[in-house]
Amino acid sequence: MAKASSDYGNSVFVNCPFDGSYTPLFEAMVFTVFDCGFRARCAMEIDDSGQIRIEKIFSIISECRFGIHDLSRTEMDKVTQLPRFNMPLELGIFLGAKRYGTGSQKQKVTLILDAQRYRYQTFISDISGQDIRAHDGDPMATIPLVRNWLRSSSSRSDIPGGMVIVRRYERFCRQRRALRKKLRLSEDDQLTFNDYTTLVAEWLKLLENS
């Protein structure tokens, strides 16, 4: 496992749905980011009702060189019959920061995900020309996509292989219940984003020291 840091060049902004049905993909993605030696960040890391959400997103994006953006959630809400546009909006902010920002902001690198590779052309055709990656809704397929992108984008040679990370993640999933108990996070507790990243970081530290 490469050593992680919290600076700009090691921070990965994760822009994806945060509902229960997406959780398996989100957790696999965050685990991969950490196992590759980076730090995953998202809007859920800050619980400050006094801070306007969009300002929070602006701040986090400005602190991340890398950005993962999943556009797969295009279904209509069952109640409102309207889609959610948060993910395309945050992708636009990230691309805008790269295009119009100065200094290190111009170094931003983006991974765009969707359920199917060319589906985006029907609902956000302006990003045609970007290399969209498809995960087919499979958490295990997401792991090598994120790993390979971080490897090529960062040019780091110490990043584990995709299947190595898949096997580590499967092992983590089997052992996380015991680790939750050790960290005094009971099964009845709903893990926050910060709880989950602490769980992942602690497990990887134990793996490295074993």
C-alpha positions in Angstrom: 0.0 0.0 0.0 1.4 3.4 -1.0 1.6 6.0 1.7 -1.4 8.4 1.7 -1.3 12.2 2.4 -3.9 14.9 2.7 -2.4 17.4 0.3 -3.7 18.4 -3.1 -1.8 15.9 -5.1 -3.1 13.0 -3.0 -6.8 14.0 -2.7 -9.6 12.5 -4.7 -13.0 14.2 -4.9 -15.7 11.5 -5.1 -18.9 12.7 -6.8 -21.6 10.1 -6.8 -25.0 9.2 -5.4 -25.1 8.8 -1.6 -28.2 6.6 -1.3 -28.4 3.1 0.0 -28.6 1.4 -3.3 -25.3 3.0 -4.5 -23.5 2.3 -1.2 -21.7 -1.0 -2.4 -20.1 0.9 -5.3 -19.3 3.9 -3.2 -17.6 1.8 -0.5 -15.6 -0.2 -3.0 -14.5 3.0 -4.7 -13.4 4.7 -1.5 -11.5 1.6 -0.4 -9.7 1.5 -3.7 -8.7 5.2 -3.4 -7.2 4.6 0.0 -5.5 1.3 -1.0 -3.8 3.2 -3.9 -2.3 5.6 -1.4 -4.7 8.5 -1.9 -7.4 10.2 0.3 -11.0 10.1 -0.7 -13.0 13.2 -0.1 -16.7 14.2 -0.6 -19.4 16.5 0.6 -20.4 14.1 3.4 -17.1 14.6 5.2 -18.2 18.0 6.7 -21.3 18.1 8.9 -21.7 21.9 9.3 -25.3 23.1 8.9 -24.0 26.7 9.0 -22.0 26.2 5.7 -23.9 26.5 2.4 -23.6 23.1 0.6 -22.3 24.5 -2.7 -19.6 26.5 -0.9 -18.5 23.2 0.8 -18.3 21.5 -2.6 -16.3 24.5 -4.0 -13.9 24.2 -1.1 -13.3 20.4 -1.4 -13.0 20.5 -5.2 -10.3 23.2 -4.9 -8.3 20.9 -2.6 -8.4 17.9 -4.8 -6.3 17.2 -7.9 -8.2 14.1 -8.8 -12.0 13.7 -9.3 -14.2 10.7 -9.8 -17.6 11.5 -11.2 -20.3 8.9 -11.5 -23.2 9.9 -13.8 -25.1 6.6 -13.7 -28.0 7.9 -11.6 -30.4 9.3 -14.1 -33.7 7.7 -13.0 -36.7 9.8 -12.2 -37.4 10.2 -8.5 -40.5 8.1 -7.6 -42.1 11.0 -5.7 -41.2 14.1 -7.7 -40.8 12.4 -11.1 -37.7 14.5 -11.6 -34.0 13.4 -12.0 -31.2 14.5 -9.7 -28.6 16.8 -11.3 -26.1 17.0 -8.5 -23.6 14.8 -10.1 -23.5 16.6 -13.5 -23.4 19.9 -11.7 -20.4 18.9 -9.6 -18.6 17.5 -12.7 -19.1 20.8 -14.3 -17.6 22.6 -11.3 -14.6 20.3 -11.4 -14.1 20.8 -15.1 -14.6 24.5 -14.8 -11.9 24.7 -12.0 -9.5 22.9 -14.3 -10.3 25.1 -17.3 -10.4 28.5 -15.6 -8.4 28.0 -12.4 -4.8 28.9 -12.0 -1.7 27.1 -10.8 -2.3 23.6 -9.5 -6.0 23.8 -10.4 -5.0 23.2 -14.1 -3.5 19.9 -13.0 -6.9 18.4 -12.2 -7.6 14.9 -13.6 -11.0 13.4 -14.1 -12.5 9.9 -14.2 -16.1 9.9 -15.5 -18.1 6.7 -14.8 -21.5 5.5 -16.0 -23.5 2.3 -15.9 -22.9 1.9 -19.6 -20.1 3.4 -21.6 -22.0 5.4 -24.3 -25.3 6.0 -22.4 -24.2 9.5 -21.4 -24.5 10.7 -25.0 -28.3 10.8 -24.6 -28.4 13.0 -21.5 -25.1 15.0 -21.3 -23.7 15.0 -24.9 -21.5 18.1 -24.2 -18.8 15.8 -22.6 -18.5 13.8 -25.8 -14.8 13.1 -26.3 -14.2 12.3 -22.7 -13.2 8.7 -22.0 -16.2 7.4 -20.1 -15.7 4.2 -18.2 -18.6 1.7 -17.5 -19.0 -0.2 -14.2 -22.3 -1.9 -15.0 -23.4 -1.3 -11.4 -20.8 -3.9 -10.2 -18.6 -2.8 -7.2 -15.9 -5.2 -8.2 -15.8 -3.8 -11.7 -15.4 -0.3 -10.2 -12.2 -1.3 -8.3 -9.9 -1.9 -11.4 -11.4 1.1 -13.2 -10.4 3.5 -10.3 -7.1 1.7 -9.7 -6.0 1.9 -13.4 -7.0 5.5 -13.7 -5.1 6.5 -10.6 -2.0 4.5 -11.8 -1.9 6.2 -15.2 -2.9 9.7 -14.0 -0.4 9.8 -11.1 2.4 7.8 -12.8 3.0 6.1 -9.4 4.7 2.7 -9.6 3.8 1.6 -6.0 0.1 1.2 -6.6 -1.2 -2.4 -6.1 -2.7 -4.3 -9.1 -6.4 -4.3 -9.6 -7.0 -7.9 -8.7 -4.8 -7.4 -5.6 -7.1 -4.6 -4.4 -10.2 -6.7 -5.3 -9.0 -9.5 -3.0 -8.0 -7.1 -0.3 -11.5 -5.5 -0.4 -13.2 -8.9 -0.2 -11.1 -9.6 2.9 -11.9 -6.2 4.3 -15.6 -6.9 3.9 -15.2 -10.2 5.8 -13.3 -8.6 8.6 -15.0 -5.2 8.9 -17.5 -6.4 11.5 -14.8 -7.3 14.0 -12.9 -4.1 13.3 -16.1 -2.1 13.9 -16.3 -3.7 17.3 -12.6 -2.9 18.0 -13.2 0.7 17.0 -16.4 0.8 19.1 -18.7 1.3 16.1 -21.5 -1.1 16.8 -23.6 -2.8 14.1 -26.5 -0.6 15.1 -24.6 2.6 14.2 -25.0 4.0 10.7 -21.5 4.7 9.5 -20.8 8.2 8.5 -18.3 8.9 5.7 -15.6 9.7 8.2 -16.4 6.5 10.2 -16.0 4.5 7.0 -12.7 6.1 6.0 -11.4 5.6 9.5 -12.4 1.9 9.2 -10.7 1.5 5.9 -7.5 3.3 6.9 -7.2 1.3 10.1 -7.7 -2.0 8.3 -5.0 -1.1 5.7 -2.7 -0.1 8.5 -3.2 -3.5 10.2 -2.6 -5.2 6.8 0.6 -3.3 6.3 1.9 -4.2 9.8 0.9 -7.8 9.6 
